Amino acid sequence: MTPLEDARNIVLARCSVLATVEVFFRDALGKILATDVVARENVPHFANTAVDGYAVRSVDVAQAPVELSVIGELAAGARPAQSVEPGTAIRIMTGAPIPSGCDAIVMVEDTQRVGDHAVRINAAVSQGASIRDAGSDVSKGTVVFCHGTLVTPAVLGTLASINARTVSVYRTARVGVLSTGDELVEDGSDLEIGQIRESNRVMLLRLVEQAGLDAVDLGNVVDDESLLEARLRQAVGELSCDAIVSSGGVSMGDYDVVKAVLSKIADMSWMQIAMKPAKPFAFGTLRNATGVDVPIFGLPGNPVSSLVSFELLARPALRIMSGFGDTAWRPRVRAVLDEEIVRKPDGKMHFDRGFARFSDDGHVHVTRTGPQGSHQLAATALANALIEVPDGSGLQAGDPVTVTFLGP
């Protein structure tokens, strides 16, 4: 059997990072920056007030409480038309530019209006109080975001604030997802003996999207070698897929159209990985018309095996292709096992599906979600973690374990 790490290394060695593209900043959400982003202007562009209040000279309010003459009002977006002179104040709103002569802002909560033209200042303030200097968030010429940064909504907002109209990002992988088999039914009709509902492709398409990648539905292909070959060549041709994920037909000894076709047209490795579930796994490349080798992930057909194989082998490789780097991997943490797990030695690492949560004791605790058969997807559906159960006779409640998070 192939150790899991060896299988990963085989995959990663043949999955290259995709080319970079220049995009309008609004289209960069969810993508990875391919170059550093340098600020072209200060943020804020001008000194402004952080609070509603009164623009004053700090020396005039040092002996508060004091009364000052109110000589004007300044709203956000307005240009200052007056200067703060000794003994005066200007009513000012959050975000408004600082008028000349002012070196501090008194919050409105620390004031009391006296008639129409004066204000009582009840608290002294130091020089610079509640003033946001130009460039206090971002200074022109500084690196705001480094290469490899994921563009989140907050990053997107910052790009807008520094007027970064275009950014260089890694191209997001287009991943074709394929299912095969005469036995698959997806139209909701009654099942005949020997038929099953198509579920793997539905699940894998959403897993691809959840990974931040572009999913391309290649549909279900009946058991016909010529039709399957045509669909695969279409995927790497006119559909411009950067990778293909299929499920089923990769077990040792199987004669399946997937194995027959891929063995003929692609450069494939057929593996038995030292893990449970998801022992059978195939990986290789299919060269497209431009000479690019497109990775193909052949996942096992049992739905739980397909999910685990995708998570541990396909997902990180596909995300690395899209520039995610170290963040391509799901988080792995140490946890406390809250139940006994009994297993038999078989030379494999078992990945039991579990539910992990943070507890009041400051540790992550985990329990299994239910039956662990590779066909029992319903029992896996609510799992948010994979529990690593090393080869041996099992684990006791309270034992430390390593878990890989699959979700919140």
WOZI-V871637 format. One record per backbone hydrogen bond with DSSP energy under -1.0 kcal/mol. NH is the residue of the N-H (numbers start at 1). CO is the residue of the C=O. E is the energy in kcal/mol with one decimal. If there is no record, write none. Layout:
nh=NH co=CO e=E
nh=NH co=CO e=E
//
This chain:
nh=2 co=272 e=-3.2
nh=7 co=3 e=-2.2
nh=8 co=4 e=-2.5
nh=9 co=5 e=-2.3
nh=10 co=6 e=-2.1
nh=11 co=7 e=-2.1
nh=12 co=8 e=-3.2
nh=13 co=9 e=-1.9
nh=14 co=11 e=-1.5
nh=15 co=12 e=-1.1
nh=18 co=321 e=-3.1
nh=21 co=169 e=-3.0
nh=23 co=167 e=-2.7
nh=25 co=165 e=-2.6
nh=27 co=24 e=-2.3
nh=28 co=25 e=-1.7
nh=30 co=151 e=-3.2
nh=31 co=28 e=-2.4
nh=33 co=149 e=-2.7
nh=34 co=168 e=-3.1
nh=37 co=145 e=-3.0
nh=39 co=142 e=-2.7
nh=43 co=138 e=-2.9
nh=48 co=132 e=-2.3
nh=49 co=96 e=-1.9
nh=50 co=130 e=-2.7
nh=53 co=92 e=-2.6
nh=54 co=106 e=-2.1
nh=55 co=90 e=-3.2
nh=56 co=104 e=-2.5
nh=60 co=57 e=-1.5
nh=64 co=61 e=-1.6
nh=66 co=121 e=-1.8
nh=68 co=119 e=-2.4
nh=69 co=87 e=-2.3
nh=70 co=117 e=-2.2
nh=71 co=89 e=-2.3
nh=74 co=91 e=-2.8
nh=78 co=75 e=-2.0
nh=84 co=100 e=-2.8
nh=88 co=85 e=-2.0
nh=89 co=69 e=-2.6
nh=90 co=55 e=-1.6
nh=91 co=72 e=-2.4
nh=92 co=53 e=-2.7
nh=93 co=74 e=-2.0
nh=95 co=49 e=-2.6
nh=96 co=93 e=-2.4
nh=98 co=47 e=-1.8
nh=102 co=99 e=-1.5
nh=103 co=56 e=-2.0
nh=104 co=56 e=-1.3
nh=105 co=129 e=-2.0
nh=106 co=54 e=-2.6
nh=108 co=52 e=-2.1
nh=110 co=107 e=-2.1
nh=111 co=108 e=-1.6
nh=112 co=120 e=-1.8
nh=114 co=118 e=-2.4
nh=119 co=68 e=-2.2
nh=120 co=112 e=-3.4
nh=121 co=66 e=-3.4
nh=122 co=110 e=-2.7
nh=128 co=103 e=-4.1
nh=129 co=126 e=-2.0
nh=131 co=128 e=-1.8
nh=132 co=48 e=-3.5
nh=135 co=44 e=-2.1
nh=136 co=133 e=-2.0
nh=137 co=43 e=-2.1
nh=138 co=43 e=-2.9
nh=141 co=39 e=-2.6
nh=142 co=139 e=-2.1
nh=144 co=37 e=-2.7
nh=145 co=37 e=-1.2
nh=148 co=33 e=-2.9
nh=149 co=146 e=-1.6
nh=151 co=31 e=-2.9
nh=152 co=150 e=-1.1
nh=156 co=152 e=-2.8
nh=157 co=153 e=-2.3
nh=158 co=154 e=-2.0
nh=159 co=155 e=-2.6
nh=160 co=156 e=-1.9
nh=161 co=157 e=-2.0
nh=162 co=158 e=-1.6
nh=163 co=160 e=-1.2
nh=164 co=159 e=-2.7
nh=165 co=163 e=-1.4
nh=167 co=23 e=-2.3
nh=169 co=21 e=-2.9
nh=170 co=32 e=-2.3
nh=171 co=19 e=-2.3
nh=175 co=214 e=-3.4
nh=176 co=243 e=-2.8
nh=177 co=216 e=-2.6
nh=178 co=245 e=-2.6
nh=179 co=219 e=-2.0
nh=181 co=221 e=-2.1
nh=185 co=196 e=-2.4
nh=195 co=192 e=-2.3
nh=196 co=183 e=-2.6
nh=198 co=185 e=-2.5
nh=203 co=199 e=-2.4
nh=204 co=200 e=-3.2
nh=205 co=201 e=-2.5
nh=206 co=202 e=-1.3
nh=207 co=203 e=-2.2
nh=208 co=204 e=-2.4
nh=209 co=205 e=-1.9
nh=210 co=206 e=-2.9
nh=211 co=207 e=-1.4
nh=212 co=209 e=-2.1
nh=213 co=208 e=-1.8
nh=214 co=173 e=-2.3
nh=216 co=175 e=-2.9
nh=218 co=177 e=-2.4
nh=221 co=179 e=-2.6
nh=224 co=222 e=-2.5
nh=228 co=224 e=-2.5
nh=229 co=225 e=-2.6
nh=230 co=226 e=-2.1
nh=231 co=227 e=-2.2
nh=232 co=228 e=-2.5
nh=233 co=229 e=-2.4
nh=234 co=230 e=-2.1
nh=235 co=231 e=-2.2
nh=236 co=232 e=-1.9
nh=239 co=234 e=-2.4
nh=240 co=237 e=-1.4
nh=241 co=235 e=-3.0
nh=242 co=174 e=-2.7
nh=243 co=174 e=-1.4
nh=244 co=295 e=-2.2
nh=245 co=176 e=-3.2
nh=246 co=297 e=-2.7
nh=248 co=299 e=-3.3
nh=254 co=251 e=-1.5
nh=260 co=256 e=-2.6
nh=261 co=257 e=-2.8
nh=262 co=258 e=-2.7
nh=263 co=259 e=-2.2
nh=265 co=261 e=-2.5
nh=266 co=262 e=-2.2
nh=267 co=285 e=-2.6
nh=269 co=283 e=-2.8
nh=271 co=281 e=-3.3
nh=273 co=279 e=-3.3
nh=274 co=2 e=-2.6
nh=275 co=273 e=-2.7
nh=276 co=349 e=-2.1
nh=281 co=271 e=-2.0
nh=282 co=298 e=-2.4
nh=283 co=269 e=-2.3
nh=284 co=296 e=-1.7
nh=285 co=267 e=-1.5
nh=286 co=294 e=-2.4
nh=288 co=292 e=-2.8
nh=291 co=288 e=-1.8
nh=294 co=286 e=-2.5
nh=296 co=284 e=-3.0
nh=297 co=244 e=-3.1
nh=298 co=282 e=-3.2
nh=299 co=246 e=-3.1
nh=304 co=374 e=-2.0
nh=306 co=302 e=-2.7
nh=307 co=303 e=-2.3
nh=308 co=304 e=-2.7
nh=309 co=305 e=-2.6
nh=310 co=306 e=-2.1
nh=311 co=307 e=-2.5
nh=312 co=308 e=-2.4
nh=313 co=309 e=-1.9
nh=314 co=309 e=-1.2
nh=315 co=310 e=-3.6
nh=318 co=314 e=-2.7
nh=319 co=315 e=-2.3
nh=320 co=316 e=-2.2
nh=321 co=317 e=-2.0
nh=323 co=320 e=-1.9
nh=324 co=319 e=-2.5
nh=327 co=324 e=-1.8
nh=328 co=325 e=-1.9
nh=333 co=403 e=-2.3
nh=335 co=401 e=-3.3
nh=336 co=364 e=-3.0
nh=337 co=399 e=-2.7
nh=338 co=366 e=-2.5
nh=341 co=395 e=-2.4
nh=343 co=393 e=-1.5
nh=349 co=274 e=-2.0
nh=350 co=389 e=-2.4
nh=351 co=276 e=-3.1
nh=352 co=387 e=-2.0
nh=354 co=385 e=-2.9
nh=355 co=367 e=-3.3
nh=357 co=365 e=-2.4
nh=359 co=363 e=-2.7
nh=362 co=359 e=-1.9
nh=365 co=357 e=-2.9
nh=366 co=336 e=-2.3
nh=367 co=355 e=-1.7
nh=369 co=353 e=-1.9
nh=376 co=373 e=-1.5
nh=377 co=375 e=-1.5
nh=381 co=377 e=-1.7
nh=383 co=380 e=-2.3
nh=384 co=354 e=-1.8
nh=385 co=354 e=-1.5
nh=386 co=404 e=-2.2
nh=387 co=352 e=-3.8
nh=388 co=402 e=-2.6
nh=389 co=350 e=-3.1
nh=395 co=341 e=-2.4
nh=398 co=337 e=-4.2
nh=399 co=396 e=-2.2
nh=401 co=335 e=-2.6
nh=403 co=333 e=-2.8
nh=404 co=386 e=-2.1
nh=405 co=331 e=-2.7
nh=406 co=384 e=-3.1
nh=407 co=384 e=-1.1
//
